[in-house]
């Protein structure tokens, strides 16, 4: 929730005049996208969390269950992003919002096998800001 607040809600509050329906679809979609990223972080730390007695869906589910949870999060993100069309967002902007999710999907299996700090702290964390950067670049030029 904190990442969603910082990356989605705060920019909307700063902008000030965003329609409620658009803000809800966008923020809820960003929550599910960020949650999908968090699933990978939690999966990486899964054995440590189990040993420490930390209980979460990731420590509770088997690997197939985690894959399903990830897929559900991504599907909900896609649905909420596509629903932005009914609020007046152009398809090109919606497509730019979806780019990081496609990259995340393509990195999913690799990230489950690789615990590199560069992968997690630069690439996966960077995906949270990529759509904003793409939208800024597209609308600037």
C-alpha positions as CSV (number, residue, x, y, z in Angstrom):
1,X,0.0,0.0,0.0
2,X,2.9,2.4,0.8
3,X,4.4,1.9,-2.7
4,X,1.0,2.5,-4.3
5,X,0.5,5.7,-2.2
6,X,4.0,7.0,-3.2
7,X,3.9,6.1,-6.9
8,X,0.2,6.6,-7.7
9,X,-1.8,8.4,-5.1
10,X,0.6,11.2,-4.3
11,X,1.0,12.3,-8.0
12,X,-2.8,12.3,-8.3
13,X,-3.2,14.4,-5.2
14,X,-0.5,16.8,-6.4
15,X,-2.2,17.2,-9.8
16,X,-5.4,17.9,-8.0
17,X,-8.1,17.7,-10.6
18,X,-8.3,14.0,-11.6
19,X,-11.7,12.4,-11.9
20,X,-12.5,10.0,-9.1
21,X,-13.2,7.0,-11.4
22,X,-9.9,7.5,-13.2
23,X,-8.0,7.8,-10.0
24,X,-9.6,4.7,-8.6
25,X,-8.9,2.5,-11.6
26,X,-5.3,3.9,-11.9
27,X,-4.4,3.5,-8.2
28,X,-6.1,0.1,-7.8
29,X,-4.3,-1.1,-11.0
30,X,-0.9,0.2,-9.7
31,X,-1.5,-1.6,-6.4
32,X,-1.9,-5.0,-8.2
33,X,1.1,-4.3,-10.4
34,X,3.3,-3.4,-7.4
35,X,1.9,-6.4,-5.6
36,X,3.1,-8.6,-8.4
37,X,6.6,-7.1,-8.0
38,X,6.4,-7.7,-4.2
39,X,5.5,-11.4,-4.8
40,X,8.9,-11.8,-6.4
41,X,10.7,-10.0,-3.5
42,X,8.8,-12.2,-1.0
43,X,9.5,-15.4,-3.1
44,X,13.2,-14.5,-3.0
45,X,13.1,-14.3,0.8
46,X,10.7,-17.2,1.3
47,X,13.0,-19.7,2.9
48,X,14.3,-17.1,5.4
49,X,10.7,-16.0,6.2
50,X,9.7,-19.6,6.8
51,X,12.7,-20.1,9.1
52,X,11.8,-17.0,11.0
53,X,8.1,-18.0,11.3
54,X,6.9,-15.1,9.2
55,X,3.5,-16.0,7.8
56,X,2.3,-14.7,4.5
57,X,0.6,-16.0,1.4
58,X,4.1,-16.6,-0.1
59,X,5.2,-18.8,2.8
60,X,1.9,-20.5,2.9
61,X,1.4,-21.3,-0.8
62,X,3.4,-23.8,-2.8
63,X,5.2,-22.6,-5.9
64,X,2.1,-23.3,-8.1
65,X,-0.1,-21.2,-5.8
66,X,2.4,-18.4,-5.9
67,X,2.4,-18.5,-9.7
68,X,-1.4,-18.3,-9.6
69,X,-1.3,-15.4,-7.2
70,X,1.1,-13.6,-9.5
71,X,-1.1,-14.3,-12.6
72,X,-4.2,-13.0,-10.8
73,X,-2.4,-9.8,-9.8
74,X,-1.2,-9.2,-13.3
75,X,-4.7,-10.0,-14.8
76,X,-6.4,-7.6,-12.4
77,X,-3.8,-4.9,-13.3
78,X,-4.5,-5.4,-17.0
79,X,-8.3,-5.2,-16.5
80,X,-8.1,-2.1,-14.4
81,X,-5.7,-0.5,-16.9
82,X,-7.9,-1.3,-19.8
83,X,-10.9,0.1,-17.9
84,X,-9.1,3.5,-17.9
85,X,-10.2,3.8,-21.6
86,X,-13.8,4.5,-20.4
87,X,-12.4,7.4,-18.4
88,X,-11.0,9.1,-21.5
89,X,-7.4,7.9,-21.3
90,X,-6.0,7.3,-24.8
91,X,-5.0,3.8,-25.9
92,X,-1.4,4.9,-26.4
93,X,-1.2,6.0,-22.8
94,X,-2.8,2.8,-21.6
95,X,-0.3,0.8,-23.7
96,X,2.6,2.7,-22.0
97,X,1.1,1.7,-18.6
98,X,1.2,-1.9,-19.7
99,X,4.8,-2.0,-20.9
100,X,6.3,-2.6,-17.4
101,X,3.8,-5.4,-16.8
102,X,4.9,-7.2,-20.0
103,X,8.5,-6.8,-18.9
104,X,7.7,-8.1,-15.4
105,X,5.9,-11.2,-17.0
106,X,9.0,-11.8,-19.1
107,X,11.3,-11.6,-16.1
108,X,9.1,-13.7,-13.7
109,X,10.7,-17.1,-14.1
110,X,14.2,-15.7,-14.3
111,X,13.6,-13.6,-11.1
112,X,12.4,-16.7,-9.2
113,X,15.7,-18.4,-9.9
114,X,18.0,-15.4,-9.5
115,X,18.4,-13.3,-6.3
116,X,20.8,-10.7,-7.7
117,X,20.5,-7.3,-6.0
118,X,20.8,-5.6,-9.3
119,X,17.8,-7.5,-10.7
120,X,15.7,-6.8,-7.7
121,X,16.7,-3.3,-6.7
122,X,17.3,-1.7,-10.1
123,X,15.3,-3.6,-12.6
124,X,12.2,-4.8,-10.6
125,X,12.0,-1.7,-8.5
126,X,12.7,0.4,-11.6
127,X,9.6,-1.1,-13.3
128,X,7.5,0.8,-10.7
129,X,8.6,4.1,-12.3
130,X,9.0,3.0,-15.9
131,X,5.4,3.7,-17.0
132,X,5.6,7.2,-15.5
133,X,8.8,7.9,-17.3
134,X,7.4,6.5,-20.6
135,X,4.3,8.6,-20.3
136,X,6.3,11.7,-19.5
137,X,8.6,11.1,-22.5
138,X,5.6,10.3,-24.9
139,X,3.7,13.4,-23.8
140,X,6.7,15.7,-23.8
141,X,7.8,15.0,-27.4
